[in-house]
Amino acid sequence: MFKKLDEGFICDVCKNKVSKLDYTSRDHCNKCLCSLHVDNEPGDRLNVCHGIYVPYDIELNKKGKVIVYKCLKCGQIHKNICANDDDFETILKIMNKTYNYKDYLKKD
């Protein structure tokens, strides 16, 4: 069951300040496109993994661009629709298989 949870956050990978979307729930950074494995069902924040979902592919369907993720901690695959403000250059890197999340890592 989808639970709308549209909040801003600081990305754990690139430290980008990510603002809320205002039209649906924000679940990934709009700069590096990484996400956290925190939900069992969208918005519930009940998953205990808390690994980093790294994008490795972009699928195109009737809803638009869909990010395909793999969790670095447990290996689970997850898909989510791209947000309107997602960085287009990052999307292209994923599509061209030149994306590396480590290029976005920032130290605290």
N, C-alpha and C positions, 0 to 999 in steps of 0.2 A: 504494500500500500504506500503510494507516494505521499510524503509529508513535506510540504513546502517549507524550506529553511534557506532563506536568501540572506546570507550574512557576508560581510567583508572579512578579510583575514590577511595575514602576512604569510606568504608562501614559504613552506619549510625548505624548499630547494633553492630558489633564487632570491628569496627575501623581498620580492615584489609586494607592494601594498595593493591588494586586490579589492576593488569595491564591489558591493552587491550589484546584481543585475537589474533588479526592479521589474523583470517580466517573467522570471522563473527562478529556480534555486541555483545558486552558484555552487559548482562542485569542483572546479579546477582553476588553476592560475591562468590568467589570460596572456601571460608572457611566455613561460616555459611549458605550459599546458599540462604540468604534472598535477596529481591529485593525491589525496590520502585515502587509504583503505579503512574507512571508519564506519560505513553503513552496511547493514544486512539488507535492509530495504531503504530506498532513497529517503534521506533525511532523518533516519532513526538514530544514528550515531551509536549503534549498539555492537558493532563489530570490534573484536578485541585485537585484531591484527595490527592496525595502525601503521602498516607498511606504506611505502610510496608507490603509487601507480604511475608508471612511466609510459608515455604514449609511444607506440611503435608502428601504428598504421592509421590511415584515414580512409574510411569507406564513404562512398557517395551513395545516397539513397533518396527517396522522395521527400524526406524531411530535411535534407541538406547533407553537410559534412558530419561524419560521426568519427569521434576519436576512439581508437581501440587501445586499451591499456593492458599492461601486465604488472602485477604487484611484485616488487623486488623482494619482498619478504616471504610471501606464501605462493606466488606464482599464479594467483587467480587472474582470469581475464575479465575485463569489464569494458562496456561501451557507453559512451555518452555523446550527445549532440554538441557540436561546437557552439560556442556563444558568439554573439554578434561582434564582440570586441576582442576576440582571440587574435593573437598576433599572426598575420598572414605569412610572414617570412618563416615563422616556426612551423606553421601548417605545411608550407612548401618543403621544408627540410624533412619533415616526417614522411611526406608523400614521395620524396626523392631518395629516401633512405640515407640521408646525411645527418639526421638528428642524433644528438648525443646529449642526454640530460646533464651529463657532467660538465658540459660547456656552460651551463647556467648556474652551477653550484656557487654559492657565496658563503663565505665563512662568517660566523656570528661576530 
